[in-house]
Amino acid sequence: MMAGAKVAMMTSALLKNGIEHLATVRAELTAWMEEHEYESIQQMQGSMSQRSVANPNAFLRANYLKVLSSYALSQ
């Protein structure tokens, strides 16, 4: 959602855990949103998108550096 998604696929989780799992997902999402001061899904949508930052080039650079620092050679 924060990257701009409008939907989240939950089929596997619901097949595995049953329809009642929606209550757990909703409770956990609500708690996370309150903890991070989001009032709605609409407010979350795109908040971590490159389009939402004042300096898009800095955003790209930071993500590039993060990818580089997380890379590990396989042995």
Backbone as XML, in Angstrom:
<?xml version="1.0"?>
<chain id="A" units="angstrom">
  <residue number="1" name="MET">
    <atom name="N" x="0.827" y="-1.185" z="0.000"/>
    <atom name="CA" x="0.000" y="0.000" z="0.000"/>
    <atom name="C" x="0.877" y="1.257" z="0.000"/>
  </residue>
  <residue number="2" name="MET">
    <atom name="N" x="1.918" y="1.234" z="0.783"/>
    <atom name="CA" x="2.751" y="2.422" z="0.897"/>
    <atom name="C" x="3.514" y="2.722" z="-0.390"/>
  </residue>
  <residue number="3" name="ALA">
    <atom name="N" x="3.732" y="1.709" z="-1.218"/>
    <atom name="CA" x="4.385" y="1.917" z="-2.506"/>
    <atom name="C" x="3.381" y="2.363" z="-3.566"/>
  </residue>
  <residue number="4" name="GLY">
    <atom name="N" x="2.095" y="2.323" z="-3.245"/>
    <atom name="CA" x="1.076" y="2.802" z="-4.157"/>
    <atom name="C" x="0.041" y="1.770" z="-4.559"/>
  </residue>
  <residue number="5" name="ALA">
    <atom name="N" x="0.144" y="0.550" z="-4.039"/>
    <atom name="CA" x="-0.824" y="-0.494" z="-4.398"/>
    <atom name="C" x="-2.231" y="-0.121" z="-3.941"/>
  </residue>
  <residue number="6" name="LYS">
    <atom name="N" x="-3.199" y="-0.563" z="-4.706"/>
    <atom name="CA" x="-4.600" y="-0.337" z="-4.357"/>
    <atom name="C" x="-5.254" y="-1.610" z="-3.831"/>
  </residue>
  <residue number="7" name="VAL">
    <atom name="N" x="-4.579" y="-2.749" z="-4.010"/>
    <atom name="CA" x="-5.095" y="-4.033" z="-3.541"/>
    <atom name="C" x="-3.960" y="-4.848" z="-2.909"/>
  </residue>
  <residue number="8" name="ALA">
    <atom name="N" x="-4.347" y="-5.813" z="-2.096"/>
    <atom name="CA" x="-3.404" y="-6.769" z="-1.523"/>
    <atom name="C" x="-3.980" y="-8.161" z="-1.734"/>
  </residue>
  <residue number="9" name="MET">
    <atom name="N" x="-3.198" y="-9.047" z="-2.284"/>
    <atom name="CA" x="-3.655" y="-10.410" z="-2.540"/>
    <atom name="C" x="-3.575" y="-11.220" z="-1.253"/>
  </residue>
  <residue number="10" name="MET">
    <atom name="N" x="-4.686" y="-11.829" z="-0.870"/>
    <atom name="CA" x="-4.743" y="-12.581" z="0.383"/>
    <atom name="C" x="-5.286" y="-13.989" z="0.204"/>
  </residue>
  <residue number="11" name="THR">
    <atom name="N" x="-5.422" y="-14.433" z="-1.027"/>
    <atom name="CA" x="-6.041" y="-15.732" z="-1.283"/>
    <atom name="C" x="-5.363" y="-16.860" z="-0.526"/>
  </residue>
  <residue number="12" name="SER">
    <atom name="N" x="-4.046" y="-16.946" z="-0.613"/>
    <atom name="CA" x="-3.315" y="-18.035" z="0.056"/>
    <atom name="C" x="-3.528" y="-18.010" z="1.562"/>
  </residue>
  <residue number="13" name="ALA">
    <atom name="N" x="-3.462" y="-16.819" z="2.148"/>
    <atom name="CA" x="-3.640" y="-16.694" z="3.599"/>
    <atom name="C" x="-5.044" y="-17.124" z="4.018"/>
  </residue>
  <residue number="14" name="LEU">
    <atom name="N" x="-6.036" y="-16.772" z="3.226"/>
    <atom name="CA" x="-7.417" y="-17.133" z="3.560"/>
    <atom name="C" x="-7.668" y="-18.623" z="3.351"/>
  </residue>
  <residue number="15" name="LEU">
    <atom name="N" x="-7.071" y="-19.189" z="2.309"/>
    <atom name="CA" x="-7.218" y="-20.630" z="2.102"/>
    <atom name="C" x="-6.552" y="-21.411" z="3.230"/>
  </residue>
  <residue number="16" name="LYS">
    <atom name="N" x="-5.416" y="-20.932" z="3.683"/>
    <atom name="CA" x="-4.673" y="-21.612" z="4.748"/>
    <atom name="C" x="-5.320" y="-21.426" z="6.119"/>
  </residue>
  <residue number="17" name="ASN">
    <atom name="N" x="-5.787" y="-20.187" z="6.398"/>
    <atom name="CA" x="-6.240" y="-19.836" z="7.744"/>
    <atom name="C" x="-7.746" y="-19.676" z="7.901"/>
  </residue>
  <residue number="18" name="GLY">
    <atom name="N" x="-8.473" y="-19.700" z="6.806"/>
    <atom name="CA" x="-9.920" y="-19.533" z="6.872"/>
    <atom name="C" x="-10.328" y="-18.072" z="6.826"/>
  </residue>
  <residue number="19" name="ILE">
    <atom name="N" x="-11.585" y="-17.845" z="6.544"/>
    <atom name="CA" x="-12.125" y="-16.496" z="6.396"/>
    <atom name="C" x="-12.012" y="-15.684" z="7.684"/>
  </residue>
  <residue number="20" name="GLU">
    <atom name="N" x="-12.028" y="-16.375" z="8.820"/>
    <atom name="CA" x="-11.910" y="-15.676" z="10.107"/>
    <atom name="C" x="-10.555" y="-14.973" z="10.263"/>
  </residue>
  <residue number="21" name="HIS">
    <atom name="N" x="-9.589" y="-15.343" z="9.416"/>
    <atom name="CA" x="-8.270" y="-14.694" z="9.454"/>
    <atom name="C" x="-8.364" y="-13.206" z="9.117"/>
  </residue>
  <residue number="22" name="LEU">
    <atom name="N" x="-9.414" y="-12.820" z="8.405"/>
    <atom name="CA" x="-9.596" y="-11.400" z="8.076"/>
    <atom name="C" x="-9.669" y="-10.532" z="9.326"/>
  </residue>
  <residue number="23" name="ALA">
    <atom name="N" x="-10.249" y="-11.052" z="10.395"/>
    <atom name="CA" x="-10.335" y="-10.290" z="11.644"/>
    <atom name="C" x="-8.939" y="-10.023" z="12.200"/>
  </residue>
  <residue number="24" name="THR">
    <atom name="N" x="-8.064" y="-11.019" z="12.124"/>
    <atom name="CA" x="-6.685" y="-10.858" z="12.593"/>
    <atom name="C" x="-5.944" y="-9.835" z="11.742"/>
  </residue>
  <residue number="25" name="VAL">
    <atom name="N" x="-6.089" y="-9.950" z="10.436"/>
    <atom name="CA" x="-5.421" y="-9.015" z="9.521"/>
    <atom name="C" x="-5.886" y="-7.593" z="9.792"/>
  </residue>
  <residue number="26" name="ARG">
    <atom name="N" x="-7.169" y="-7.421" z="9.940"/>
    <atom name="CA" x="-7.710" y="-6.075" z="10.184"/>
    <atom name="C" x="-7.200" y="-5.513" z="11.510"/>
  </residue>
  <residue number="27" name="ALA">
    <atom name="N" x="-7.208" y="-6.316" z="12.564"/>
    <atom name="CA" x="-6.756" y="-5.854" z="13.878"/>
    <atom name="C" x="-5.280" y="-5.470" z="13.838"/>
  </residue>
  <residue number="28" name="GLU">
    <atom name="N" x="-4.460" y="-6.302" z="13.196"/>
    <atom name="CA" x="-3.031" y="-6.011" z="13.123"/>
    <atom name="C" x="-2.740" y="-4.804" z="12.249"/>
  </residue>
  <residue number="29" name="LEU">
    <atom name="N" x="-3.463" y="-4.669" z="11.138"/>
    <atom name="CA" x="-3.283" y="-3.506" z="10.273"/>
    <atom name="C" x="-3.695" y="-2.223" z="10.992"/>
  </residue>
  <residue number="30" name="THR">
    <atom name="N" x="-4.813" y="-2.265" z="11.688"/>
    <atom name="CA" x="-5.282" y="-1.102" z="12.444"/>
    <atom name="C" x="-4.273" y="-0.708" z="13.511"/>
  </residue>
  <residue number="31" name="ALA">
    <atom name="N" x="-3.742" y="-1.680" z="14.237"/>
    <atom name="CA" x="-2.746" y="-1.395" z="15.275"/>
    <atom name="C" x="-1.490" y="-0.776" z="14.668"/>
  </residue>
  <residue number="32" name="TRP">
    <atom name="N" x="-1.032" y="-1.332" z="13.533"/>
    <atom name="CA" x="0.172" y="-0.805" z="12.880"/>
    <atom name="C" x="-0.070" y="0.619" z="12.404"/>
  </residue>
  <residue number="33" name="MET">
    <atom name="N" x="-1.236" y="0.864" z="11.819"/>
    <atom name="CA" x="-1.545" y="2.203" z="11.327"/>
    <atom name="C" x="-1.594" y="3.214" z="12.471"/>
  </residue>
  <residue number="34" name="GLU">
    <atom name="N" x="-2.183" y="2.842" z="13.581"/>
    <atom name="CA" x="-2.231" y="3.746" z="14.736"/>
    <atom name="C" x="-0.828" y="4.030" z="15.260"/>
  </residue>
  <residue number="35" name="GLU">
    <atom name="N" x="-0.013" y="2.989" z="15.336"/>
    <atom name="CA" x="1.369" y="3.142" z="15.830"/>
    <atom name="C" x="2.187" y="4.076" z="14.938"/>
  </residue>
  <residue number="36" name="HIS">
    <atom name="N" x="1.895" y="4.067" z="13.635"/>
    <atom name="CA" x="2.639" y="4.884" z="12.681"/>
    <atom name="C" x="1.870" y="6.135" z="12.246"/>
  </residue>
  <residue number="37" name="GLU">
    <atom name="N" x="0.803" y="6.443" z="12.959"/>
    <atom name="CA" x="0.030" y="7.672" z="12.784"/>
    <atom name="C" x="-0.618" y="7.816" z="11.404"/>
  </residue>
  <residue number="38" name="TYR">
    <atom name="N" x="-1.088" y="6.709" z="10.863"/>
    <atom name="CA" x="-1.880" y="6.751" z="9.639"/>
    <atom name="C" x="-3.343" y="6.674" z="10.026"/>
  </residue>
  <residue number="39" name="GLU">
    <atom name="N" x="-4.151" y="7.521" z="9.417"/>
    <atom name="CA" x="-5.573" y="7.547" z="9.724"/>
    <atom name="C" x="-6.408" y="6.751" z="8.738"/>
  </residue>
  <residue number="40" name="SER">
    <atom name="N" x="-5.838" y="6.431" z="7.559"/>
    <atom name="CA" x="-6.597" y="5.691" z="6.559"/>
    <atom name="C" x="-5.653" y="4.996" z="5.588"/>
  </residue>
  <residue number="41" name="ILE">
    <atom name="N" x="-6.210" y="4.021" z="4.874"/>
    <atom name="CA" x="-5.457" y="3.353" z="3.812"/>
    <atom name="C" x="-5.107" y="4.371" z="2.725"/>
  </residue>
  <residue number="42" name="GLN">
    <atom name="N" x="-6.032" y="5.262" z="2.420"/>
    <atom name="CA" x="-5.788" y="6.276" z="1.394"/>
    <atom name="C" x="-4.569" y="7.127" z="1.753"/>
  </residue>
  <residue number="43" name="GLN">
    <atom name="N" x="-4.404" y="7.440" z="3.016"/>
    <atom name="CA" x="-3.246" y="8.223" z="3.447"/>
    <atom name="C" x="-1.961" y="7.418" z="3.263"/>
  </residue>
  <residue number="44" name="MET">
    <atom name="N" x="-2.033" y="6.106" z="3.469"/>
    <atom name="CA" x="-0.867" y="5.243" z="3.304"/>
    <atom name="C" x="-0.472" y="5.082" z="1.845"/>
  </residue>
  <residue number="45" name="GLN">
    <atom name="N" x="-1.450" y="4.996" z="0.962"/>
    <atom name="CA" x="-1.182" y="4.693" z="-0.445"/>
    <atom name="C" x="-0.208" y="5.689" z="-1.057"/>
  </residue>
  <residue number="46" name="GLY">
    <atom name="N" x="0.918" y="5.152" z="-1.491"/>
    <atom name="CA" x="1.918" y="5.966" z="-2.165"/>
    <atom name="C" x="2.810" y="6.776" z="-1.257"/>
  </residue>
  <residue number="47" name="SER">
    <atom name="N" x="2.659" y="6.642" z="0.056"/>
    <atom name="CA" x="3.463" y="7.468" z="0.967"/>
    <atom name="C" x="4.953" y="7.154" z="0.897"/>
  </residue>
  <residue number="48" name="MET">
    <atom name="N" x="5.307" y="5.968" z="0.401"/>
    <atom name="CA" x="6.720" y="5.606" z="0.254"/>
    <atom name="C" x="7.124" y="5.561" z="-1.224"/>
  </residue>
  <residue number="49" name="SER">
    <atom name="N" x="6.324" y="6.156" z="-2.052"/>
    <atom name="CA" x="6.585" y="6.188" z="-3.485"/>
    <atom name="C" x="7.562" y="7.308" z="-3.815"/>
  </residue>
  <residue number="50" name="GLN">
    <atom name="N" x="8.308" y="7.104" z="-4.879"/>
    <atom name="CA" x="9.235" y="8.126" z="-5.357"/>
    <atom name="C" x="8.498" y="9.427" z="-5.660"/>
  </residue>
  <residue number="51" name="ARG">
    <atom name="N" x="7.255" y="9.319" z="-6.080"/>
    <atom name="CA" x="6.467" y="10.509" z="-6.417"/>
    <atom name="C" x="6.119" y="11.362" z="-5.196"/>
  </residue>
  <residue number="52" name="SER">
    <atom name="N" x="6.237" y="10.773" z="-4.003"/>
    <atom name="CA" x="5.827" y="11.480" z="-2.787"/>
    <atom name="C" x="6.957" y="12.248" z="-2.111"/>
  </residue>
  <residue number="53" name="VAL">
    <atom name="N" x="8.152" y="12.159" z="-2.640"/>
    <atom name="CA" x="9.291" y="12.809" z="-1.975"/>
    <atom name="C" x="9.669" y="14.106" z="-2.672"/>
  </residue>
  <residue number="54" name="ALA">
    <atom name="N" x="10.256" y="15.001" z="-1.919"/>
    <atom name="CA" x="10.643" y="16.301" z="-2.469"/>
    <atom name="C" x="11.784" y="16.177" z="-3.473"/>
  </residue>
  <residue number="55" name="ASN">
    <atom name="N" x="12.694" y="15.210" z="-3.227"/>
    <atom name="CA" x="13.849" y="15.045" z="-4.104"/>
    <atom name="C" x="13.884" y="13.606" z="-4.629"/>
  </residue>
  <residue number="56" name="PRO">
    <atom name="N" x="13.247" y="13.334" z="-5.766"/>
    <atom name="CA" x="13.195" y="11.972" z="-6.301"/>
    <atom name="C" x="14.568" y="11.354" z="-6.557"/>
  </residue>
  <residue number="57" name="ASN">
    <atom name="N" x="15.554" y="12.157" z="-6.963"/>
    <atom name="CA" x="16.887" y="11.615" z="-7.212"/>
    <atom name="C" x="17.537" y="11.111" z="-5.926"/>
  </residue>
  <residue number="58" name="ALA">
    <atom name="N" x="17.326" y="11.802" z="-4.830"/>
    <atom name="CA" x="17.856" y="11.347" z="-3.550"/>
    <atom name="C" x="17.182" y="10.037" z="-3.139"/>
  </residue>
  <residue number="59" name="PHE">
    <atom name="N" x="15.907" y="9.913" z="-3.415"/>
    <atom name="CA" x="15.165" y="8.687" z="-3.136"/>
    <atom name="C" x="15.767" y="7.518" z="-3.911"/>
  </residue>
  <residue number="60" name="LEU">
    <atom name="N" x="16.013" y="7.719" z="-5.199"/>
    <atom name="CA" x="16.614" y="6.675" z="-6.023"/>
    <atom name="C" x="17.993" y="6.287" z="-5.518"/>
  </residue>
  <residue number="61" name="ARG">
    <atom name="N" x="18.789" y="7.272" z="-5.182"/>
    <atom name="CA" x="20.150" y="7.027" z="-4.689"/>
    <atom name="C" x="20.114" y="6.238" z="-3.383"/>
  </residue>
  <residue number="62" name="ALA">
    <atom name="N" x="19.241" y="6.611" z="-2.477"/>
    <atom name="CA" x="19.146" y="5.913" z="-1.194"/>
    <atom name="C" x="18.742" y="4.455" z="-1.395"/>
  </residue>
  <residue number="63" name="ASN">
    <atom name="N" x="17.795" y="4.206" z="-2.285"/>
    <atom name="CA" x="17.387" y="2.828" z="-2.557"/>
    <atom name="C" x="18.510" y="2.040" z="-3.218"/>
  </residue>
  <residue number="64" name="TYR">
    <atom name="N" x="19.250" y="2.664" z="-4.111"/>
    <atom name="CA" x="20.385" y="2.020" z="-4.767"/>
    <atom name="C" x="21.438" y="1.634" z="-3.728"/>
  </residue>
  <residue number="65" name="LEU">
    <atom name="N" x="21.764" y="2.537" z="-2.833"/>
    <atom name="CA" x="22.754" y="2.251" z="-1.795"/>
    <atom name="C" x="22.275" y="1.144" z="-0.862"/>
  </residue>
  <residue number="66" name="LYS">
    <atom name="N" x="20.998" y="1.120" z="-0.573"/>
    <atom name="CA" x="20.447" y="0.065" z="0.276"/>
    <atom name="C" x="20.598" y="-1.303" z="-0.384"/>
  </residue>
  <residue number="67" name="VAL">
    <atom name="N" x="20.308" y="-1.374" z="-1.671"/>
    <atom name="CA" x="20.464" y="-2.637" z="-2.399"/>
    <atom name="C" x="21.924" y="-3.068" z="-2.405"/>
  </residue>
  <residue number="68" name="LEU">
    <atom name="N" x="22.828" y="-2.147" z="-2.682"/>
    <atom name="CA" x="24.254" y="-2.477" z="-2.697"/>
    <atom name="C" x="24.727" y="-2.989" z="-1.335"/>
  </residue>
  <residue number="69" name="SER">
    <atom name="N" x="24.292" y="-2.341" z="-0.286"/>
    <atom name="CA" x="24.749" y="-2.744" z="1.054"/>
    <atom name="C" x="24.144" y="-4.062" z="1.508"/>
  </residue>
  <residue number="70" name="SER">
    <atom name="N" x="23.055" y="-4.479" z="0.894"/>
    <atom name="CA" x="22.429" y="-5.748" z="1.309"/>
    <atom name="C" x="22.941" y="-6.931" z="0.487"/>
  </residue>
  <residue number="71" name="TYR">
    <atom name="N" x="23.735" y="-6.680" z="-0.539"/>
    <atom name="CA" x="24.217" y="-7.744" z="-1.408"/>
    <atom name="C" x="25.321" y="-8.533" z="-0.718"/>
  </residue>
  <residue number="72" name="ALA">
    <atom name="N" x="25.227" y="-9.844" z="-0.817"/>
    <atom name="CA" x="26.265" y="-10.729" z="-0.261"/>
    <atom name="C" x="26.628" y="-11.765" z="-1.302"/>
  </residue>
  <residue number="73" name="LEU">
    <atom name="N" x="27.930" y="-11.997" z="-1.463"/>
    <atom name="CA" x="28.390" y="-13.009" z="-2.412"/>
    <atom name="C" x="28.060" y="-14.397" z="-1.915"/>
  </residue>
  <residue number="74" name="SER">
    <atom name="N" x="27.616" y="-15.253" z="-2.813"/>
    <atom name="CA" x="27.349" y="-16.647" z="-2.465"/>
    <atom name="C" x="28.660" y="-17.418" z="-2.483"/>
  </residue>
  <residue number="75" name="GLN">
    <atom name="N" x="28.739" y="-18.405" z="-1.608"/>
    <atom name="CA" x="29.973" y="-19.208" z="-1.584"/>
    <atom name="C" x="29.710" y="-20.609" z="-1.982"/>
  </residue>
</chain>
